[in-house]
Amino acid sequence: MARNSDLMLFDDSYQTIATPVEGLFRDRGSKFLAFAYPIQNEEDVKRLLLTLRELHPKANHHCFAYRLGLDRSNFRANDDGEPSGSAGKPILNTLYAHDLTNLLVVVVRYFGGTLLGVPGLINAYKAATEEALAQAQIVTKHVRDVYTLTYPYEQMNEVMKVIKMFDLTPQKQQFDNECTLQIEIRKTLLNQVLGKLEKIEALQLDFEETI
């Protein structure tokens, strides 16, 4: 099959966690609740932060870090009122240390009355993150582009031949005189798949997003 002869121009695989997990770390009365979530985009971050703030309205801090994509260019760390560099950065560095991406970790702190100092906070936020990740199942996924195909019903067999050739999974199918079909294509297969599809008469390709 065509996918076995791909020239791997880059590695489109990455590691993340399979499902949300939680961890807990305590130090001198303070509780650090860590919540780790697999994410696809920054909208997921906003939604999950809002949910946690609603669930823990009396917490003193909601510190977080996330990483998206294969490289280190899309990330953010937030101390949420803790001393600069004492919370978000230790969380983010832990994600790097485990080589994980498409991942958000929020550490919710309930203050216990004793100041921990910057070194103590760095240790606490790192330890809470480690506790959560220790509960996680690490999985390997692939960066994919999402395309919507629009084509006449008469071209159905040609389209399905390409789908089968590259073992693609159709999404959001609608079959009528004019058919629409959404597919996810691995980055390393993109040129080969699009090359085949573009040869199909009257087929229209629309890029949706990268996930």
Rosetta blueprint (number, residue, H / E / L):
1 M L
2 A H
3 R H
4 N H
5 S H
6 D L
7 L L
8 M L
9 L L
10 F L
11 D L
12 D L
13 S E
14 Y E
15 Q E
16 T E
17 I E
18 A L
19 T L
20 P L
21 V E
22 E E
23 G E
24 L E
25 F E
26 R E
27 D E
28 R L
29 G L
30 S E
31 K E
32 F E
33 L E
34 A E
35 F E
36 A E
37 Y E
38 P E
39 I L
40 Q L
41 N L
42 E H
43 E H
44 D H
45 V H
46 K H
47 R H
48 L H
49 L H
50 L H
51 T H
52 L H
53 R H
54 E H
55 L H
56 H L
57 P L
58 K L
59 A L
60 N L
61 H E
62 H E
63 C E
64 F E
65 A E
66 Y E
67 R E
68 L E
69 G L
70 L L
71 D L
72 R L
73 S L
74 N E
75 F E
76 R E
77 A E
78 N E
79 D L
80 D L
81 G L
82 E L
83 P L
84 S L
85 G L
86 S L
87 A L
88 G H
89 K H
90 P H
91 I H
92 L H
93 N H
94 T H
95 L H
96 Y H
97 A H
98 H L
99 D L
100 L L
101 T L
102 N L
103 L E
104 L E
105 V E
106 V E
107 V E
108 V E
109 R E
110 Y E
111 F L
112 G L
113 G L
114 T L
115 L L
116 L L
117 G H
118 V H
119 P H
120 G H
121 L H
122 I H
123 N H
124 A H
125 Y H
126 K H
127 A H
128 A H
129 T H
130 E H
131 E H
132 A H
133 L H
134 A H
135 Q L
136 A L
137 Q L
138 I E
139 V E
140 T E
141 K E
142 H E
143 V L
144 R E
145 D E
146 V E
147 Y E
148 T E
149 L E
150 T E
151 Y E
152 P E
153 Y H
154 E H
155 Q H
156 M H
157 N H
158 E H
159 V H
160 M H
161 K H
162 V H
163 I H
164 K H
165 M H
166 F L
167 D L
168 L L
169 T L
170 P E
171 Q E
172 K E
173 Q E
174 Q E
175 F L
176 D L
177 N L
178 E E
179 C E
180 T E
181 L E
182 Q E
183 I E
184 E E
185 I E
186 R E
187 K H
188 T H
189 L H
190 L H
191 N H
192 Q H
193 V H
194 L H
195 G H
196 K H
197 L H
198 E L
199 K L
200 I L
201 E L
202 A L
203 L L
204 Q E
205 L E
206 D E
207 F E
208 E E
209 E E
210 T E
211 I L
